[in-house]
Amino acid sequence: DNLQTNYFPQRTAIVLNQLRNRKLYPDVAAPSFNQHGGTVPDGFELSISAPAGTIYFTQNGSDPRLPDNSISPNALVYSTPLQLTEHCTVKARVFSGGIWSALNEASFTIHRDFEDVLITEIMYNPPDENGIDGEAFEFIELKNVSGEDRDLSGVSLTSGIQFTFPNGTILAPGAFIVLVSDPVAFASKYPGVPIGGVYSGQLSNGGETITLTHVTGDELFSVTYDDSAPWPVVADGQGFSLVPKTPNYNPNPNNGNNWRASANIGGAPGEDDPTPGIPTVVINEILTHTD
């Protein structure tokens, strides 16, 4: 209790003063942040303060100070709070009287609900082809249906298949990202379709839950598909994929009535599935009694 209450709270200042007296630490005070990293809401305002001097900062992970002590061309002068809208690492130093302060840095993760990042195609049980097991042709497709970039850094697919989007994964408005089981087999069947990543595990042929999880652990999106009605049964081993009936909108993805089979065998990874070419069929005559 004595160490925690009396010793440690004073020790930082004492050590820094000892280092300054030996010219091992600059006299210029380092900048401080109103929150030192962590998960923050979209649009969070990061304030940087210092007792004196000019604050230089970067948001791309680089040092505001170059090795020759000059100002980095990536560095910006801090004047007003920074509005954070993407995951980033902020690094800041104070420059005063030709002397740089120590570096302060913190990584921030933006918490979003990602309601506009949808799972738009599931190929869970493709048939065997040319002697290759059909599981090699599995894929799952996501689409950003919003009008803004979406940063998927750290977002994961869990419960069923496993994949974590690497840092810097930006999904543009209207863009797709296709995750596959076997990149070689997929490329042979769908040449030219960009592969956004390779997941581990397999999509269950009998149906399962696929969950999109935020880096904080919160669930963003979940769909539990099945291989029986009302889910389209032709997606179960007959070469078709599952796609939402209403493009860019799926208010209840767990309802099989909101999904249809792809217009064509093989689906349409990396693009909107075309409208099925089957003409409308109507019942135009019924003989209800033969007397």
C-alpha positions in Angstrom: 0.0 0.0 0.0 2.8 2.4 0.8 4.5 1.7 -2.5 1.3 2.2 -4.5 0.2 5.3 -2.5 3.4 7.2 -1.9 6.3 5.8 -3.9 5.1 5.0 -7.5 3.0 8.2 -8.0 6.1 10.4 -7.4 8.6 8.1 -9.1 7.9 9.1 -12.7 8.7 12.7 -12.2 11.8 11.9 -10.1 13.2 9.6 -12.8 12.5 12.1 -15.6 14.2 14.9 -13.7 17.2 12.6 -13.1 17.4 11.9 -16.8 17.1 15.6 -17.6 19.9 16.5 -15.2 22.1 14.0 -17.1 21.0 15.4 -20.5 19.4 12.0 -21.3 15.8 13.4 -21.6 14.7 16.6 -23.2 13.6 19.6 -21.1 10.6 20.1 -23.5 7.5 18.4 -22.1 5.9 15.8 -24.3 2.3 16.3 -25.5 -0.6 14.5 -23.8 -3.8 13.2 -25.2 -7.3 13.6 -23.7 -7.6 9.8 -24.2 -4.6 7.6 -24.6 -5.8 5.2 -27.3 -8.3 2.4 -27.2 -11.8 2.1 -28.7 -13.6 5.4 -29.4 -16.8 6.3 -31.2 -16.9 7.4 -34.8 -16.0 11.1 -34.9 -14.3 11.1 -31.6 -12.4 14.4 -31.0 -8.8 13.8 -29.9 -7.3 16.8 -28.1 -3.5 17.1 -27.8 -2.0 19.5 -25.3 1.4 20.7 -24.1 2.6 23.5 -21.7 4.7 25.2 -24.5 6.0 24.8 -28.0 4.5 23.7 -31.3 2.8 20.3 -31.4 3.5 18.2 -34.5 1.6 15.0 -35.2 1.0 12.2 -37.7 -1.9 9.7 -38.1 -0.1 7.3 -40.4 2.2 5.7 -37.7 5.3 7.7 -38.7 7.4 9.9 -36.5 6.9 13.6 -36.8 10.6 14.0 -36.4 13.1 12.8 -39.0 16.4 11.1 -37.9 18.3 14.3 -38.7 16.0 16.2 -36.2 14.1 18.0 -39.0 10.3 18.1 -39.3 8.9 15.1 -41.3 6.9 16.1 -44.4 4.1 13.9 -43.1 3.8 15.9 -39.9 1.0 18.4 -39.3 0.8 21.3 -36.8 -1.8 20.7 -34.2 -4.3 23.5 -33.8 -7.7 22.1 -33.2 -9.0 18.7 -31.9 -8.7 15.8 -34.4 -11.9 14.1 -35.5 -11.1 10.4 -35.7 -13.2 8.5 -38.3 -10.8 5.7 -39.1 -8.5 3.3 -37.1 -5.2 5.1 -36.7 -2.0 5.5 -34.7 -1.4 9.1 -33.6 2.2 10.1 -32.9 3.0 13.5 -31.5 6.0 15.6 -30.4 6.5 19.1 -29.2 9.2 21.3 -30.9 10.4 24.2 -29.0 13.7 26.3 -29.2 15.2 23.8 -31.6 14.5 20.9 -29.2 12.1 18.0 -29.7 10.2 16.4 -26.8 9.8 12.7 -26.3 7.3 10.9 -28.5 3.8 10.2 -27.4 1.8 7.7 -29.4 -1.5 5.9 -29.1 -3.6 3.6 -31.3 -7.3 4.3 -31.7 -10.0 1.9 -32.9 -13.2 3.3 -34.2 -16.3 1.5 -33.0 -19.0 1.2 -35.6 -22.1 -0.9 -36.0 -21.4 -1.7 -39.7 -25.0 -2.0 -40.5 -24.2 -1.2 -44.1 -21.6 -4.0 -44.6 -23.7 -7.0 -45.6 -23.0 -10.6 -46.5 -24.4 -10.6 -50.0 -23.5 -14.1 -51.3 -22.8 -17.5 -49.7 -21.6 -20.5 -51.8 -21.7 -23.1 -49.1 -22.0 -26.5 -51.0 -20.7 -26.3 -54.6 -20.5 -29.6 -56.5 -17.3 -31.4 -57.3 -15.7 -30.3 -60.6 -13.0 -31.8 -62.8 -12.0 -34.2 -60.0 -11.7 -31.4 -57.4 -13.7 -31.6 -54.2 -16.5 -29.0 -54.3 -15.4 -27.5 -50.9 -12.5 -25.9 -52.7 -14.9 -23.6 -54.6 -16.6 -22.2 -51.5 -16.7 -18.5 -51.1 -18.5 -15.8 -49.1 -19.0 -12.2 -50.4 -19.4 -9.0 -48.4 -20.5 -5.6 -49.8 -20.4 -2.0 -48.5 -23.9 -0.7 -49.4 -23.2 2.7 -47.9 -21.9 5.9 -49.5 -18.7 6.0 -47.5 -15.5 4.0 -47.1 -15.7 1.4 -44.4 -12.5 0.4 -42.5 -12.7 -3.4 -41.8 -9.3 -3.5 -39.9 -9.6 -6.1 -37.2 -13.1 -7.2 -38.1 -13.5 -11.0 -38.0 -15.6 -13.7 -39.3 -16.3 -16.2 -36.5 -18.5 -19.2 -35.7 -18.3 -21.4 -38.7 -15.3 -20.0 -40.6 -12.5 -17.9 -39.2 -10.9 -14.8 -40.9 -9.7 -11.5 -39.6 -9.3 -8.5 -41.9 -5.8 -7.1 -41.8 -5.1 -3.5 -40.8 -5.7 -1.1 -43.6 -8.6 -3.1 -45.2 -10.8 -0.3 -46.7 -14.0 -1.2 -48.4 -15.1 1.5 -50.8 -18.8 2.5 -51.3 -20.5 -0.1 -53.4 -17.4 -2.4 -53.4 -17.3 -6.1 -52.8 -14.8 -8.3 -51.0 -14.7 -12.1 -51.6 -13.3 -14.5 -49.1 -12.5 -18.0 -50.3 -11.6 -21.4 -49.0 -9.0 -22.4 -51.7 -7.5 -19.5 -53.7 -6.0 -21.8 -56.4 -9.2 -23.7 -57.1 -11.3 -20.5 -56.9 -9.0 -18.7 -59.4 -9.3 -21.6 -61.8 -13.1 -21.4 -61.7 -13.5 -17.6 -61.4 -10.5 -16.1 -63.3 -10.1 -12.4 -62.8 -12.2 -12.2 -59.6 -10.1 -10.5 -56.9 -9.6 -12.5 -53.8 -9.9 -10.5 -50.6 -8.7 -13.2 -48.2 -8.6 -16.9 -47.4 -10.5 -18.1 -44.5 -9.9 -21.2 -42.3 -12.5 -23.9 -41.8 -15.3 -24.9 -44.1 -18.9 -23.7 -44.6 -21.2 -26.4 -43.4 -23.2 -28.1 -46.1 -26.1 -28.6 -43.6 -26.3 -24.9 -42.6 -24.7 -22.9 -39.8 -24.3 -19.5 -38.3 -21.8 -17.0 -39.8 -21.0 -14.0 -37.6 -19.2 -10.8 -38.4 -17.5 -9.5 -35.2 -16.0 -6.1 -34.4 -12.4 -5.9 -33.1 -13.9 -5.1 -29.7 -15.8 -8.4 -29.7 -19.2 -7.0 -30.4 -21.3 -8.8 -33.0 -21.9 -6.7 -36.1 -23.8 -9.1 -38.4 -25.0 -12.7 -38.1 -26.8 -15.0 -40.5 -27.9 -18.6 -39.9 -28.5 -20.3 -43.2 -30.0 -23.7 -43.8 -30.2 -26.3 -46.6 -33.9 -26.8 -46.3 -37.0 -24.8 -47.1 -37.7 -21.9 -46.9 -34.0 -21.6 -47.9 -33.4 -22.2 -51.6 -32.6 -26.0 -51.7 -30.9 -25.7 -55.1 -28.0 -24.0 -53.3 -27.3 -27.3 -51.6 -25.0 -29.1 -53.9 -26.5 -28.1 -57.3 -24.1 -25.3 -58.0 -26.1 -22.2 -57.1 -25.3 -19.8 -54.3 -27.4 -17.9 -51.8 -28.1 -14.2 -52.5 -30.5 -11.7 -50.9 -33.8 -11.2 -52.8 -33.4 -7.4 -52.3 -30.0 -6.1 -53.3 -28.3 -3.8 -50.8 -30.9 -4.5 -48.2 -31.6 -7.5 -46.0 -33.5 -6.5 -42.8 -33.8 -10.1 -41.5 -31.0 -12.2 -42.9 -32.0 -15.2 -40.8 -35.3 -15.6 -42.7 -34.8 -17.9 -45.6 -37.7 -16.2 -47.4 -35.4 -13.2 -47.8 -32.9 -15.2 -49.9 -33.0 -16.7 -53.3 -30.7 -18.9 -55.4 -28.2 -17.2 -57.7 -29.4 -16.4 -61.2 -26.7 -18.7 -62.7 -24.9 -21.8 -61.6 -21.6 -20.7 -60.0 -23.1 -17.5 -58.6 -21.5 -14.1 -59.3 -18.7 -13.4 -56.8 -17.4 -9.9 -56.7 -20.5 -8.3 -58.3 -24.3 -8.0 -57.9 -26.1 -11.1 -58.8 -28.1 -10.5 -62.0 -31.9 -10.6 -62.0 -33.0 -14.2 -62.7 -33.9 -14.7 -66.4 -36.8 -17.0 -65.7 -40.0 -15.4 -67.0 -43.0 -15.0 -64.8 -45.1 -18.1 -64.6 -48.8 -17.8 -63.9 -51.6 -20.3 -63.4 -54.0 -19.5 -66.2 -56.4 -22.4 -66.1 -57.7 -24.7 -63.4 -60.1 -27.6 -63.9 -61.5 -28.2 -60.4 -64.2 -30.7 -61.2 -64.7 -33.1 -64.2 -68.5 -33.5 -64.2 
